[in-house]
């Protein structure tokens, strides 16, 4: 076994950007529903259609804003990162041998009768 390798690595916490994007999209969709229900009704556009249009506009906008917030948090986490020394180690994987298994001699290959 070789000597373990030691090297310096940077450790930091970072936000899960996908979660921020999902939450931003949901907040945008909820804002669309609230906006349609708070404003006076329009006779030319049905309410479900107005909600759908606003969701198409506000959900991506909410995701973009939340993604920008996640990137700002990530940048702050990068500044607070620490350099530590790490050691790479390899773990030997045990090999299990089935001693009860029969080994065919060369030329004695079994033929599956189902084929």
Secondary structure, DSSP 8 states (H G I E B T S, - for coil): ----EEEEEEE-----HHHHHHHHHHHHHHHHHHHHHHS---SSS-HHHHHHHHHHHHHHHHHHHHHHHHHHHHHHHHHT-EEEEEEE----------TTS----TT-----TT-
